[in-house]
Amino acid sequence: SSILVDIGTQSTHSIGLPNSYASIAEPTVTRDERSLAYCMGYPLMNSLYVTTPSRPSGGDVIVQGNFDTQTGLYYNVMAPTWSQDGSLLAFVLGVFNLNTFEVRGDVFVVNRNGTGLRRVTELPGNKIADSPSFSLDDQNIAFTVYTSSKSSFTTDELLMARRDIAVVPSAGGTIGYLTQDGTCSHPCFAGNISTSVELSPPQPKDISVNVFPHPVVAHSQVTISVPVEGRYSIALYDVMGRVVRRIYNGEVTGGMLRFELSQRDLAPGVYSLQVTGGETATAKLLTVIR
Protein backbone atom coordinates (compact mmCIF):
# COMPACT_ATOMS: atom_id res chain seq x y z
CA SER A 1 0.00 0.00 0.00
CA SER A 2 0.97 3.65 -0.27
CA ILE A 3 1.96 5.67 2.81
CA LEU A 4 0.99 9.35 3.05
CA VAL A 5 3.15 11.55 5.29
CA ASP A 6 1.93 14.87 6.71
CA ILE A 7 5.04 17.08 6.58
CA GLY A 8 3.73 19.40 9.27
CA THR A 9 2.71 16.83 11.89
CA GLN A 10 4.90 13.93 10.70
CA SER A 11 1.82 11.71 10.94
CA THR A 12 1.32 8.88 8.46
CA HIS A 13 -1.73 7.44 6.77
CA SER A 14 -2.04 4.28 4.72
CA ILE A 15 -4.21 3.72 1.64
CA GLY A 16 -5.36 0.13 1.76
CA LEU A 17 -5.31 -2.16 -1.27
CA PRO A 18 -8.40 -4.16 -2.25
CA ASN A 19 -6.33 -7.37 -2.51
CA SER A 20 -2.80 -8.68 -3.04
CA TYR A 21 -3.01 -8.38 -6.85
CA ALA A 22 -3.61 -4.62 -6.84
CA SER A 23 -1.00 -1.86 -6.61
CA ILE A 24 -0.80 1.90 -6.06
CA ALA A 25 1.37 4.11 -8.26
CA GLU A 26 2.18 7.68 -9.36
CA PRO A 27 0.69 9.83 -6.58
CA THR A 28 0.45 13.56 -7.27
CA VAL A 29 -0.78 16.43 -5.08
CA THR A 30 -2.30 19.80 -5.88
CA ARG A 31 -0.24 22.93 -5.28
CA ASP A 32 -2.30 23.77 -2.17
CA GLU A 33 -1.71 20.19 -0.93
CA ARG A 34 -5.42 19.67 -0.34
CA SER A 35 -6.02 16.91 -2.88
CA LEU A 36 -4.16 13.77 -3.87
CA ALA A 37 -4.56 11.80 -7.09
CA TYR A 38 -3.10 8.35 -7.66
CA CYS A 39 -3.45 5.24 -9.81
CA MET A 40 -4.63 2.00 -8.27
CA GLY A 41 -5.81 -1.32 -9.63
CA TYR A 42 -4.80 -4.58 -11.22
CA PRO A 43 -1.83 -4.81 -13.61
CA LEU A 44 -2.52 -3.02 -16.94
CA MET A 45 -5.90 -1.73 -15.74
CA ASN A 46 -5.23 0.96 -13.15
CA SER A 47 -7.99 3.44 -12.31
CA LEU A 48 -7.57 7.11 -11.35
CA TYR A 49 -8.51 8.02 -7.77
CA VAL A 50 -8.77 11.36 -5.97
CA THR A 51 -8.77 11.77 -2.20
CA THR A 52 -8.23 14.48 0.43
CA PRO A 53 -6.45 14.66 3.81
CA SER A 54 -9.85 14.24 5.48
CA ARG A 55 -10.21 10.87 3.74
CA PRO A 56 -6.69 9.38 3.95
CA SER A 57 -7.84 5.77 3.73
CA GLY A 58 -9.54 5.91 0.35
CA GLY A 59 -10.82 8.03 -2.51
CA ASP A 60 -13.23 8.45 -5.37
CA VAL A 61 -12.77 6.70 -8.70
CA ILE A 62 -12.44 9.46 -11.31
CA VAL A 63 -11.56 7.32 -14.35
CA GLN A 64 -12.09 3.56 -14.34
CA GLY A 65 -9.53 1.12 -15.75
CA ASN A 66 -10.95 -1.90 -17.52
CA PHE A 67 -10.37 -5.11 -19.50
CA ASP A 68 -12.61 -5.87 -22.46
CA THR A 69 -12.83 -9.67 -22.75
CA GLN A 70 -14.32 -9.51 -26.25
CA THR A 71 -11.58 -7.39 -27.82
CA GLY A 72 -8.69 -8.35 -25.52
CA LEU A 73 -7.96 -4.68 -24.75
CA TYR A 74 -6.67 -3.45 -21.40
CA TYR A 75 -7.41 0.20 -20.49
CA ASN A 76 -4.84 1.56 -18.06
CA VAL A 77 -4.60 5.05 -16.47
CA MET A 78 -1.03 6.34 -16.15
CA ALA A 79 0.99 9.45 -15.22
CA PRO A 80 -1.68 11.73 -13.69
CA THR A 81 -0.83 15.38 -13.07
CA TRP A 82 -2.82 18.30 -11.64
CA SER A 83 -3.46 21.61 -13.33
CA GLN A 84 -2.01 24.60 -11.52
CA ASP A 85 -5.41 25.60 -10.07
CA GLY A 86 -6.23 22.03 -9.00
CA SER A 87 -9.45 21.84 -11.03
CA LEU A 88 -8.22 19.46 -13.75
CA LEU A 89 -6.25 16.26 -14.06
CA ALA A 90 -4.30 15.30 -17.17
CA PHE A 91 -3.28 11.68 -17.61
CA VAL A 92 -2.34 9.10 -20.21
CA LEU A 93 -4.84 6.39 -21.05
CA GLY A 94 -2.85 3.39 -22.21
CA VAL A 95 -4.50 0.69 -24.33
CA PHE A 96 -2.78 -2.69 -24.48
CA ASN A 97 -3.90 -5.32 -26.99
CA LEU A 98 -3.49 -8.76 -25.44
CA ASN A 99 -3.68 -10.45 -28.85
CA THR A 100 -1.12 -8.38 -30.80
CA PHE A 101 0.88 -6.84 -27.89
CA GLU A 102 0.38 -3.43 -29.50
CA VAL A 103 0.27 -0.39 -27.22
CA ARG A 104 -1.53 2.93 -27.66
CA GLY A 105 -1.35 5.94 -25.37
CA ASP A 106 -2.96 9.39 -25.55
CA VAL A 107 -3.35 12.38 -23.24
CA PHE A 108 -6.77 12.93 -21.66
CA VAL A 109 -8.09 15.65 -19.34
CA VAL A 110 -10.87 15.32 -16.74
CA ASN A 111 -12.37 17.57 -14.07
CA ARG A 112 -11.36 16.65 -10.52
CA ASN A 113 -14.91 15.43 -9.82
CA GLY A 114 -14.80 13.01 -12.76
CA THR A 115 -16.90 15.03 -15.21
CA GLY A 116 -15.89 16.53 -18.54
CA LEU A 117 -13.58 13.72 -19.70
CA ARG A 118 -12.02 14.67 -23.03
CA ARG A 119 -9.29 13.37 -25.29
CA VAL A 120 -6.52 15.91 -25.96
CA THR A 121 -4.28 13.97 -28.39
CA GLU A 122 -4.90 11.37 -31.06
CA LEU A 123 -1.46 10.04 -31.92
CA PRO A 124 -0.78 7.63 -34.82
CA GLY A 125 -0.12 3.96 -34.13
CA ASN A 126 3.67 4.30 -33.95
CA LYS A 127 3.58 6.93 -31.17
CA ILE A 128 2.50 6.88 -27.53
CA ALA A 129 2.27 9.70 -24.99
CA ASP A 130 3.66 9.85 -21.46
CA SER A 131 4.35 12.28 -18.59
CA PRO A 132 1.95 15.19 -19.24
CA SER A 133 2.60 18.52 -17.48
CA PHE A 134 0.40 21.64 -17.40
CA SER A 135 1.82 25.07 -18.21
CA LEU A 136 1.55 27.71 -15.48
CA ASP A 137 -1.53 29.22 -17.13
CA ASP A 138 -3.09 25.75 -17.62
CA GLN A 139 -3.61 26.55 -21.31
CA ASN A 140 -1.07 24.02 -22.62
CA ILE A 141 0.16 20.54 -21.78
CA ALA A 142 3.70 19.37 -22.46
CA PHE A 143 4.24 15.62 -22.72
CA THR A 144 6.68 12.97 -23.87
CA VAL A 145 6.14 11.27 -27.24
CA TYR A 146 7.68 7.83 -27.73
CA THR A 147 8.10 7.01 -31.44
CA SER A 148 8.64 3.56 -32.90
CA SER A 149 10.44 2.99 -36.19
CA LYS A 150 7.61 0.65 -37.17
CA SER A 151 4.01 1.39 -38.13
CA SER A 152 2.70 0.24 -34.73
CA PHE A 153 4.05 0.26 -31.17
CA THR A 154 4.66 -2.94 -29.23
CA THR A 155 5.87 -3.43 -25.67
CA ASP A 156 9.33 -4.70 -26.63
CA GLU A 157 10.12 -1.45 -28.51
CA LEU A 158 9.63 0.96 -25.61
CA LEU A 159 13.23 1.02 -24.40
CA MET A 160 14.56 1.56 -27.94
CA ALA A 161 12.01 4.18 -28.98
CA ARG A 162 12.83 7.79 -29.77
CA ARG A 163 11.69 10.25 -27.09
CA ASP A 164 10.72 13.86 -27.78
CA ILE A 165 8.81 16.61 -26.02
CA ALA A 166 5.63 18.00 -27.54
CA VAL A 167 3.07 20.63 -26.51
CA VAL A 168 -0.66 20.67 -27.14
CA PRO A 169 -3.39 23.10 -26.00
CA SER A 170 -5.15 21.63 -22.96
CA ALA A 171 -8.44 21.99 -24.80
CA GLY A 172 -7.03 19.93 -27.68
CA GLY A 173 -5.63 21.08 -31.00
CA THR A 174 -2.43 21.07 -33.02
CA ILE A 175 0.59 19.34 -31.51
CA GLY A 176 3.92 21.16 -31.69
CA TYR A 177 7.25 19.44 -31.14
CA LEU A 178 9.76 21.27 -28.95
CA THR A 179 12.54 18.71 -29.45
CA GLN A 180 13.43 16.39 -32.32
CA ASP A 181 16.68 14.76 -31.25
CA GLY A 182 15.02 11.58 -29.94
CA THR A 183 16.54 11.82 -26.44
CA CYS A 184 14.25 14.10 -24.40
CA SER A 185 11.45 13.09 -22.02
CA HIS A 186 9.51 13.99 -18.85
CA PRO A 187 8.91 17.73 -19.36
CA CYS A 188 8.12 20.10 -16.51
CA PHE A 189 7.19 23.77 -16.91
CA ALA A 190 9.47 26.20 -15.04
CA GLY A 191 7.83 29.29 -16.53
CA ASN A 192 4.77 30.39 -18.36
CA ILE A 193 4.11 29.59 -22.01
CA SER A 194 1.83 31.89 -23.94
CA THR A 195 -0.93 30.47 -26.10
CA SER A 196 0.30 32.83 -28.81
CA VAL A 197 3.63 31.00 -29.08
CA GLU A 198 4.12 29.36 -32.46
CA LEU A 199 4.36 25.67 -31.56
CA SER A 200 6.48 24.53 -34.48
CA PRO A 201 9.68 22.50 -34.57
CA PRO A 202 12.91 24.47 -34.26
CA GLN A 203 14.57 24.87 -37.64
CA PRO A 204 18.22 23.81 -37.81
CA LYS A 205 20.82 26.20 -39.24
CA ASP A 206 22.88 23.32 -40.60
CA ILE A 207 22.26 19.75 -41.65
CA SER A 208 22.05 17.46 -38.63
CA VAL A 209 22.13 13.67 -38.56
CA ASN A 210 20.78 11.49 -35.74
CA VAL A 211 21.26 7.71 -35.73
CA PHE A 212 19.53 5.48 -33.19
CA PRO A 213 20.53 3.02 -31.98
CA HIS A 214 24.24 3.44 -32.53
CA PRO A 215 26.48 1.52 -33.15
CA VAL A 216 24.48 -0.15 -35.89
CA VAL A 217 23.88 -3.82 -34.98
CA ALA A 218 21.00 -4.90 -37.22
CA HIS A 219 19.25 -1.73 -38.35
CA SER A 220 19.01 1.85 -37.09
CA GLN A 221 16.64 4.75 -37.61
CA VAL A 222 18.33 7.74 -39.27
CA THR A 223 16.83 11.24 -39.03
CA ILE A 224 18.18 14.00 -41.28
CA SER A 225 17.20 17.59 -40.42
CA VAL A 226 17.89 20.22 -43.08
CA PRO A 227 17.81 24.04 -42.90
CA VAL A 228 15.92 24.54 -46.18
CA GLU A 229 13.80 22.41 -48.46
CA GLY A 230 15.42 21.26 -51.67
CA ARG A 231 17.30 18.46 -53.34
CA TYR A 232 19.66 16.40 -51.21
CA SER A 233 21.81 13.33 -51.75
CA ILE A 234 22.76 10.81 -49.07
CA ALA A 235 25.46 8.17 -49.46
CA LEU A 236 27.51 5.85 -47.26
CA TYR A 237 31.31 5.72 -47.70
CA ASP A 238 33.93 3.36 -46.31
CA VAL A 239 37.22 4.49 -44.73
CA MET A 240 38.89 4.45 -48.16
CA GLY A 241 36.40 7.00 -49.48
CA ARG A 242 34.54 4.54 -51.68
CA VAL A 243 30.77 4.66 -52.04
CA VAL A 244 29.31 1.49 -50.54
CA ARG A 245 25.65 2.50 -50.63
CA ARG A 246 23.73 5.32 -52.33
CA ILE A 247 20.78 5.90 -50.04
CA TYR A 248 18.81 8.87 -51.37
CA ASN A 249 18.85 11.49 -54.10
CA GLY A 250 15.78 13.68 -54.26
CA GLU A 251 13.66 16.39 -52.68
CA VAL A 252 13.41 16.87 -48.91
CA THR A 253 10.30 18.71 -47.73
CA GLY A 254 9.12 19.58 -44.25
CA GLY A 255 12.70 20.01 -43.03
CA MET A 256 13.24 16.35 -42.27
CA LEU A 257 13.90 12.96 -43.85
CA ARG A 258 13.80 9.62 -42.00
CA PHE A 259 14.88 6.21 -43.19
CA GLU A 260 16.04 2.87 -41.85
CA LEU A 261 19.70 1.93 -42.28
CA SER A 262 20.20 -1.83 -42.47
CA GLN A 263 23.43 -3.64 -41.64
CA ARG A 264 22.82 -5.90 -44.64
CA ASP A 265 25.92 -6.29 -46.87
CA LEU A 266 28.01 -4.07 -44.57
CA ALA A 267 31.17 -5.48 -43.04
CA PRO A 268 31.94 -4.49 -39.44
CA GLY A 269 33.85 -1.23 -39.30
CA VAL A 270 33.61 2.57 -39.51
CA TYR A 271 31.68 4.34 -42.26
CA SER A 272 30.88 7.94 -43.18
CA LEU A 273 27.29 8.94 -43.84
CA GLN A 274 27.46 12.02 -46.05
CA VAL A 275 24.59 14.39 -46.76
CA THR A 276 24.87 17.17 -49.35
CA GLY A 277 22.39 19.68 -50.66
CA GLY A 278 22.78 23.12 -52.20
CA GLU A 279 25.70 24.85 -50.49
CA THR A 280 25.54 22.74 -47.33
CA ALA A 281 27.03 19.35 -46.49
CA THR A 282 27.77 17.24 -43.46
CA ALA A 283 29.21 13.83 -42.61
CA LYS A 284 28.61 11.55 -39.64
CA LEU A 285 30.82 8.61 -38.68
CA LEU A 286 28.95 5.35 -38.12
CA THR A 287 30.18 2.16 -36.50
CA VAL A 288 28.79 -1.16 -37.70
CA ILE A 289 29.21 -4.20 -35.41
CA ARG A 290 27.95 -7.77 -35.37
Number of C-alpha atoms within 10 A of each C-alpha: 14 16 12 17 12 12 8 6 7 8 9 11 14 13 15 15 16 12 9 8 9 15 17 18 17 13 18 18 18 18 12 9 12 12 18 20 25 24 25 27 23 18 12 18 23 26 22 27 24 23 19 16 14 9 13 16 16 16 16 15 18 19 21 17 24 18 18 10 9 6 10 14 22 20 22 26 26 27 21 27 25 26 24 17 12 19 13 23 27 27 28 26 27 24 23 22 18 14 9 11 14 18 22 23 27 22 29 22 27 19 17 22 14 18 12 11 16 15 18 22 22 17 15 14 17 19 24 28 26 25 22 31 27 27 23 17 15 21 17 23 29 27 26 24 28 25 23 21 19 14 11 16 23 18 12 10 17 15 10 13 23 23 25 22 25 24 24 23 20 24 15 18 13 11 18 17 18 16 17 18 17 18 13 17 19 15 19 14 12 8 9 13 16 12 14 6 7 8 16 14 13 13 12 12 11 13 19 18 19 17 21 20 15 15 17 19 15 13 17 19 20 18 19 17 23 26 16 19 15 14 14 18 17 19 17 20 19 18 11 7 10 11 14 14 14 13 15 15 14 11 12 19 12 11 17 17 16 14 14 15 15 14 16 9 8 14 12 13 13 15 23 20 20 18 23 17 20 11 5 14 16 15 18 14 14 18 13 18 15 11
